[in-house]
């Protein structure tokens, strides 16, 4: 049951979450069309990121309005119960990502674009597998085993295994012709591959440094 403190803060009327999500989608589309990276950075910093925080706050209030407990919501958004409730009750945007200032930061590697790109490609590949067979989709036939190995490496959190399997996926993808994508799910996989390729070029060093730092810390504890 929602407690009295939250009842005072819960707004009446329909949820505002979908409107905020719509604004994020609109601003993201506009930012994607911009050719100036400085203008893109401005849109991300002043519009998209703040809207995301406000949308998350609204979504959490929707959960509270349906009598969901803080202890249920908090793990799903990656925050402790105390931190989440304080942020939401302060009536401001909810922030879940810790700023990254160097290899020693708590957030080192955990939410890098490469891992997000891996998740995206696995999701799109699974969606394609649900709709096509190897005979109908040459793309699926070529990538499926490599993508599943990559997913396993990500799940076990083995850094070198993840980077090796990502390289194998990209190697397999390099031999694909554009006409391989004959359906919308195929094209979604190709889009996810482009995201993975770019993220790998940018983030593999960050992931390796973070893994080495973690190993060094664990080794020092054992001494």
C-alpha positions in Angstrom: 0.0 0.0 0.0 1.2 3.5 -0.8 2.1 5.4 2.4 0.7 8.8 3.4 3.9 10.6 2.4 3.7 9.3 -1.1 0.0 9.9 -1.4 0.6 13.6 -0.9 3.1 13.6 -3.7 1.3 11.4 -6.2 -0.4 13.6 -8.8 -4.0 13.0 -9.8 -5.0 12.2 -13.4 -3.4 10.2 -16.2 0.3 9.2 -16.3 2.6 11.8 -17.7 5.3 9.1 -18.6 4.2 8.5 -22.1 4.3 12.2 -22.9 7.8 12.5 -21.7 8.9 9.4 -23.6 7.4 11.0 -26.7 9.4 14.1 -26.1 12.6 12.0 -25.7 11.8 10.2 -29.0 11.2 13.5 -30.8 14.3 15.2 -29.5 16.4 12.1 -30.3 15.2 12.1 -33.8 16.0 15.8 -34.2 19.5 15.3 -32.7 20.1 12.3 -35.0 19.4 14.6 -38.0 21.9 17.2 -36.9 25.3 17.3 -38.6 27.1 19.5 -36.0 28.4 17.3 -33.1 28.3 20.4 -30.8 24.6 20.8 -31.5 24.1 17.1 -30.9 25.9 17.4 -27.6 23.8 20.4 -26.6 20.6 18.5 -27.4 21.7 15.5 -25.4 22.8 17.5 -22.4 20.0 20.0 -22.3 17.0 18.0 -23.6 17.4 14.3 -23.9 19.2 13.5 -20.7 17.0 15.7 -18.5 13.8 14.4 -20.1 15.0 10.8 -19.4 15.5 11.6 -15.7 12.0 13.2 -15.5 10.4 10.3 -17.4 12.0 7.8 -15.0 10.7 9.7 -12.1 7.2 9.7 -13.6 7.4 6.0 -14.3 8.4 5.3 -10.7 5.4 7.3 -9.5 3.2 5.2 -11.8 4.6 2.1 -10.1 3.9 3.6 -6.7 0.4 4.5 -7.8 -0.1 0.8 -8.5 1.0 -0.1 -4.9 4.4 -1.4 -5.9 6.9 -1.3 -3.1 10.1 0.6 -3.2 11.9 -2.7 -2.6 10.4 -4.1 -5.8 11.1 -1.0 -8.0 14.6 -0.1 -6.9 16.4 -3.3 -8.1 14.7 -3.0 -11.5 16.1 0.5 -12.1 19.6 -0.2 -10.6 19.4 1.9 -7.5 19.1 1.1 -3.8 15.7 1.5 -2.2 16.9 4.5 -0.1 18.6 6.3 -3.0 15.6 5.8 -5.3 13.0 6.9 -2.8 15.0 10.0 -1.8 15.4 11.1 -5.5 11.8 10.5 -6.4 10.4 12.2 -3.2 12.7 15.2 -3.8 10.5 15.8 -6.9 13.3 16.0 -9.4 14.7 13.8 -12.2 15.9 10.4 -11.2 19.6 9.7 -12.2 20.8 6.1 -12.2 24.3 6.4 -13.9 27.3 7.4 -11.9 29.6 10.0 -13.5 32.8 8.4 -14.9 35.9 10.4 -14.0 38.6 7.7 -14.5 39.4 4.0 -14.4 38.8 3.9 -10.6 35.2 5.1 -10.9 32.5 2.8 -9.6 30.8 3.0 -13.0 33.9 1.9 -15.0 32.8 -0.4 -17.8 29.5 -1.4 -16.3 27.4 0.6 -18.7 29.7 1.2 -21.6 28.1 1.5 -25.1 29.8 -1.7 -26.2 27.9 -3.8 -23.6 24.7 -2.0 -24.6 25.4 -2.7 -28.3 26.0 -6.4 -27.5 22.7 -6.6 -25.8 21.0 -4.9 -28.7 22.5 -7.2 -31.3 21.6 -10.3 -29.2 18.0 -9.1 -28.8 17.6 -8.4 -32.6 19.2 -11.7 -33.5 16.9 -13.6 -31.2 13.9 -11.7 -32.8 15.1 -12.7 -36.2 15.6 -16.3 -35.1 12.0 -16.4 -33.9 10.7 -15.4 -37.4 13.2 -17.0 -39.8 15.1 -20.2 -40.5 18.7 -20.4 -41.6 17.4 -21.2 -45.1 15.3 -18.1 -45.2 17.9 -15.7 -43.7 21.5 -16.0 -44.8 22.2 -13.3 -42.2 20.9 -15.5 -39.4 22.8 -18.6 -40.7 26.1 -16.7 -40.7 25.8 -14.8 -37.4 23.7 -16.9 -35.0 26.4 -19.1 -33.4 28.9 -16.2 -33.1 26.3 -13.9 -31.5 25.2 -16.6 -29.0 28.8 -17.1 -28.0 29.1 -13.3 -27.5 26.0 -13.3 -25.4 27.4 -16.1 -23.2 30.7 -14.2 -22.8 28.8 -11.1 -21.7 26.7 -13.0 -19.2 29.8 -14.6 -17.6 31.5 -11.2 -17.5 34.8 -12.5 -18.9 36.4 -9.4 -20.5 38.8 -11.1 -22.9 36.2 -13.6 -24.0 33.7 -10.8 -24.6 36.2 -8.8 -26.8 37.2 -12.0 -28.6 33.6 -13.0 -29.4 32.7 -9.4 -30.5 35.7 -9.5 -32.9 34.4 -12.8 -34.3 30.9 -11.5 -34.8 32.3 -8.4 -36.6 34.6 -10.7 -38.7 31.6 -12.8 -39.8 29.6 -9.6 -40.5 32.3 -8.1 -42.7 31.6 -10.8 -45.4 27.9 -9.9 -45.6 26.5 -8.2 -48.6 23.9 -5.4 -48.2 21.4 -7.5 -50.1 21.6 -10.1 -47.4 19.0 -8.0 -45.4 15.8 -9.0 -47.1 13.4 -8.3 -44.2 12.8 -5.7 -41.5 14.3 -8.0 -38.8 17.3 -8.6 -41.0 17.8 -4.8 -41.3 17.5 -4.4 -37.6 20.3 -6.8 -37.1 22.5 -4.9 -39.6 21.7 -1.7 -37.7 22.8 -3.3 -34.4 26.0 -4.6 -36.1 26.8 -1.0 -37.1 26.3 0.1 -33.5 28.5 -2.8 -32.2 31.3 -2.0 -34.7 31.4 1.7 -33.7 31.2 0.9 -30.0 34.0 -1.7 -30.2 36.4 0.7 -31.9 35.7 3.3 -29.2 35.3 1.2 -26.0 37.5 -1.9 -26.1 40.3 0.0 -24.4 38.0 1.3 -21.6 36.8 -2.3 -20.9 40.4 -3.7 -20.8 41.6 -1.0 -18.4 38.6 -1.5 -16.1 39.2 -5.2 -16.1 42.9 -4.8 -15.3 42.1 -2.4 -12.5 39.5 -4.8 -11.0 42.0 -7.6 -11.1 44.7 -5.5 -9.5 42.3 -4.5 -6.6 41.3 -8.1 -6.1 45.0 -9.2 -6.1 45.9 -6.6 -3.5 43.1 -7.7 -1.2 44.5 -11.2 -1.3 48.0 -10.2 -0.2 
